[in-house]
Amino acid sequence: MIQILPLADIMHEEVLLEDDFASKFEGWELIEDEEEKSFIKDSHYWMENKSKRRWMFYHKKLPVTSKENFIIKAEIELLNSNNDYGQYGLVWGFDKDHHELSKFVVSTEKNDFTISKFQKDHEFLRHRFSDSFEKFGFEFNKQFFSIVKLDNYYYFFLNQHDKPVYVTHVSQMPMEGNRFGFYVEPGIMIRCDKIVVKRLITNKNFKGNPWMPFDNDEMPLGSVILRGN
């Protein structure tokens, strides 16, 4: 038997943003020029980086603060990769000047991921980790992402029902602002049909126990966080 040890007693989950891209007026960037294109169509947010060297990002205000616990999750569909290489995924924790950002991205050509805090010109990396991962239950061109901030740690998921692919202390990737969104490297086109942000309220008196009663899903109370949902 595999026993899941709860990381926290989550007393309440509050959905602060659940965007299914049915409207063009929710604050996402809409742009079309020689180097990039983003638009909303068929209940999807479409993003294309047509440049040769510049990474692009498409962002809006994150409805939580750096001191709160939260989940950001989305499923991103890779539509095209002209260069047969590059990365795409999520960015967060920056302001409008975006001098420093954090990113959680996957490779277009193989099942590799990277998590890093970087300067916008990539001259300086405060923190970086890369590894391979195993993909479960998705179409080959769709990728699930979930970023969970719980107390003093970040947990990163690439499968909804599997363990996190990486865990790091928040001091390694401090938030510089309250913006978040999508990251796209040159030659890549992606789209997303939904992005969700939840605020998590935890029991501050919880110390962790080797045994916990089961909830309605027959999971130990508090362990839902391990599934990235």
N, C-alpha and C positions, 0 to 999 in steps of 0.2 A: 504494500500500500504506500502510495506517495502522499505525504502529509504536507499541506500548504500552511506555512506559518504566517499569520496576518501581520502586515506591516503597520497597520493603523486601524482604529475603529472609526469608520466613516459614518458619521451620524446623518449626513444630508448631502445630496448631490443636486446642484442647481444648474440647469441649462441656461447659460447666458447668451449663447449665440448658436443657432442651428440654421445655417443658410443652405437652402437647396437650389439657389441660383434661379429662382423663378422670376426674379425682378432685376432690372438693371440699376436700381436706385438704392442699393444697400451699401454703397461706399467703396466697392472694389474698383480698381483702376481699369479704365477702358481706353485703349490707345491703339493707333495704327500708324506706323511710319516705316521707313526703310529697314530699321533694325529690329523692330518688335511689333507684336500684335496681341491684344487681349480683348475678348468680347464675351458676352453672355448669349448663349443660343441653346435651345432644346434642353433647358434646365441643367446646363453645364457651364462652368467657367473655363474658357479656352485661353491658353497662353502659348505664344510661340516666340522663341528667340531666334531672330534671323541674322544676328550679328556674327562676325567672324571670331571676335576675341572677348566680348563683354558678357559677364553673367547678368541676368535680369531678375528682378523680383517684383511681386505684385502683392500689395499689402494694405492693411487697414488697422484701425485701433483694436488692440486686445482688451476685452472688457473685464480684465482682472489686473490686480497690482502684483508687483514682484514679491510682496509679503504673503500673498494668498496661495492656497493650494489649488491646482487646476489640472485639467486634461484638455489638450488640443488633439483632435483626431480627424483624419480625412483619408479617403481612398482616392489615389491619383492614377489616372490612366495615361500611359505613354502612347502617343499617337505616331510620332515620327522622330527619328534621330539620324540626321543627314551625315553626321561624322562617325557613326557607329561607336561613339564613346561619349562620355560626359555624365553629368549628375543632375538630378532633380529631386525636389522634396519640399520641406518646410523650413521657414526661417522665423525667428522670434527674438524678442528682447532687445529692440533697438528703437531709436527715435527717428524723426524725419530726416535728420542729417546723416543717419546710419554710418557713423564712423566705425562702430564695432557691432557685429551681428553674431547670432548663433544659428547654426544650421544643422538639420538632420536630413540627410540625402542618401539616395541609392544610385548605383551605377546603371547606365543603360545597357551595358554589354555583358554584365555578369552579376551574380547575387552578392555584391559587396555593398557595404554602407559606410558612411563617414559621419561623425558627429564632431563639430568644431566650433570654437569661438574665434572669429577672424576679423581683421580690418577689411574695409571694403575694397582696398586695392590688393589684398592678400599678401601684403608685405610682412605682416606680423600675425602669428597665431598664438593666442593665449592658451588654448587647449585643443587637442585633436586626438581622435581615436578612430581607427578603421578596422574592419574585419569582414569576414564573409558570413552569410546567414542562409538558413534553409527556408524555403518558401512553401507555405501550406495553403491549399484551398482557394487559390485565386487563379483567374485567367492570367496567362503569362504576361500580359501587358498592363495588369492592374496591380497596384501596390498599396497596402494599408500602412498608415503611419499613425503612431500615437505617442505624444510627449506628455508624461505625467510628472508634475512637480508635487511632491509630498513632503512637507516639512523641510528637511535640510538636504533632500536628494532629488535628482532627476532620474526617471526611469523611461527608457526608450523601447518601444515595441514595433515590430514589423509583421507580427501575426496576432490576431485578436485573441487567440486562446492558447498562447504559448508564453514562456517566460520572457522577461525583457532581454534585449540583445546587449544592453549596456546600462550601467548605473554609475552616476557620478555625483559628487557633492556640489551643491549650488555655488559654492565659492569658486569652483572652476569655470563656471559659465554665468557670471552675474548678469542680470538684466539691466541694460543701459537705457531702456525706454519701453513703452507699451504698444509697440507695433508688432504685427505678425503677418504671415502670409506664405507665398509660394516662391520657390527658388528654381530657376531654369538656366542651364548653361547653353552655349551657342549650338545652333543646329537642332535644338530639341523643341518639340511641340507636345504639350500635355493638356489634359482637361480634368476637371473635378466636378462630381455631381452633388457633393455635400461636404461641409466642414462644420465641426461641432466644437464648442468650447464650454466646459463645465467648471463650476466652482465647487470645491470639496470642503465640507465642514467636518473636522475631525474632533474626536474626544481627546482633549489635552491630558486627561488623566490616564489614558491607555498606556500600559507598560509592555504589552505583548504577553501572550500566554502560549504554552505548548499545545493546549487544547481549547477549542472554541465551539460553542453551539452552532448548529447549521441554520442557515437562512432558508428562504423559500425555494432557492435554486439549488439546495443541497450543497452549498459551498460554505466553508467556515466564514463566519461574520468577519468582514473587513478584508477578505482575500480577493474581492472583486478587482482591486487595484492591480493584481498580478495578471489580469487578462487584458489590460490596456483599453478597456471599454469606458 
